[in-house]
Amino acid sequence: MKIYDGADFKLRKWSGADLDSLVKYADNRNIAKWMTNKFPHPYTREDGEAFLSLIANDHPVKVFAIEIAGEAVGSIGIFPQADVHEKNAEMGYWLAEEYWGRGIMPKVIQEVAAYGFQTFDIVQIFARPFSSNLNSQRVLEKAGFTFEARIKNAIFKNGEMMDELIYVKHND
């Protein structure tokens, strides 16, 4: 399944054939430092196999490979919430470091947000970057997300306390 095929990137379902590129690009300390602890470093073949197995049967698709030049170089997911938060979805993403700063992620985020609003019964999508991740904050703003909240000292990562920020895109 392909939801977007532009000049810069393609969004598609992950496949077992992506394992080598997944491990190649995900095994990067500069990516892992901005992710939750569920995203390991080092990122091994076993981690990649577990990830691909976890999302293999998602229907509708919630986690997409970001393909550039025929290779999976990142991932983006949209995760509908449950219970009293059922009208919300969380978005998370990462991209291979060599593609940072090229304007790719705002477009990727916009495409997946549009897909999320069309596919799931939600009214808003939120992302929670770390306060020290200025690049992710700029990417979200370029993609049309608005800063809505700061939760002081909500994150402990790599021996450091950080604020958690909440950016939101509403289904207009």
N, C-alpha and C positions, 0 to 999 in steps of 0.2 A: 504494500500500500504506500502510495506516495501522496503527501498532501501539498507539497510545493516543489517545484523544480525550476529554479531560477539560474541566472548566469553565475552566481557566486556559490550556491549551495543547493543541496537537495535534502529534504526531510523525508525519512522513510523508516519503516519498521527495522529493528535490529535483526540480524540473522546470525546463525552459527559461523558463517564464513567471515564475520567481522571480528572474530576473537583476536587474531593477531594485531589488527590495527587498534582495537580497544585497549589491549594491554600496552601496546607501544605508546599511545598517547595519554592514557590515564595514569601511567606510572611516572608521575611528575609531581615533585614536592610543591611546585608553585601552583598547581591546581589543587592538590589535596589540602593545602593550608586554608583554602576558602570553603571547603566542603565540611559536612558533618563527619563525625568519626566513623560513620558507616562506609565512607569512601576511604579505603585504606591506602597507606603508603608504607612500603612499596606496594604497587598494584600488580598482583601475580596472575598467571594463567588461571589458577583456581578461583581467584576473585572474579575474573572475567567470565568464567564458565558459570559461576553461581549467579552473577548478574543476568546473563543471557537466559539462564534457566528460569529465573524469577519472573522475567517479563515476557517469556515466550508465548504464553497463552492469554495475554491481555486482550480483551475485546470489549469495547473498542480500544484501540492502541492508546496507551498513556505515555509511553516513553519512546522517543524517536532518536534514531541515529542522525547526526548532522554529517552529510557526505559532501566532501569537496574533492574534486579531481579524482573521483572514483573510489575514495577511501573514507571510511568512517573516522572522523576526527573529533567528535564531540557527541554530547547527548543533551537532550532537553526532555523534561517530563512535566506532565500536568496531572495533579493528583486530587480528584474530588474528595472532599471531606465528608464526615458522617455526623450523625446526631444533630445537635442544634446548629452545627456549622455546615450542614448539607448543601447549602446554596453557594458555597465557596470552594475554590480549588487552589492548591498551592503549586507554584511553579519552581522547578530547580533546573540548573543547567551547568554545563562546563564545555570548554572548547580548547583544543590543542593550543599550547602557548604560541606556536609559530603563526597562528592565525589571529592573535589578539591585535586590536587596534586597526582592523581593516573594515570596520563597520558591518560585520557579518551578524553579530549577535542581536543587535536591535531588530533586524529584519527577521531573524529566526524567532525571536520572542513574539513579534507581532503576528507571524503566521500561526504559531502554536496557540496564542491567545485567541485568535479568530476561530481556529479549530475547536478550542475548548468551549467557547460560547455556543458554537453551532452543534457540538456533540453532546455536551452535558447540560443538565438543568441547573445552571449556576448563574449568579448575578455578578460575581466578582472573582478575580484571580489575584492572589497575593504572592509576593516573594519576600524572603527574609535574609537579605545580605548582612554580613558582619559590618559593624560601623567602620572598621579600618579598610574595607574593600571598596575604595572610592571608584574603581573602574566599573564594578558591577552596579553601583548606584547610578553612574552616568549612563550605562547601557540601559538600565530599566527606565530612566527618564527619557532617553531617546526613543524608547519603544512605547511611550505613552503612559507609563506607570507614574503614579503620584506618591510622594512620601507622605505617610499617614501617622507613623508612630515610631517612637524610640523607647525601647525597654532597656533600662540601665543595667549593666553588668549581668546580662542574661546568658552570655556565652562564655564558656571556659574552653579555650582551644590553644594548644601548644604552650601551656603554662601561663596564659595571659587571659585576663578578664576583658571582655568587650561588650559593647552595647549591641543589641539586635535591632535592626531597623525593619520596618514593615512598609513595603511599597505595594500599591493596589492599582489594578485596572478594573474599572467598572464596565459592565456591558451596556454601552450607551445606545 
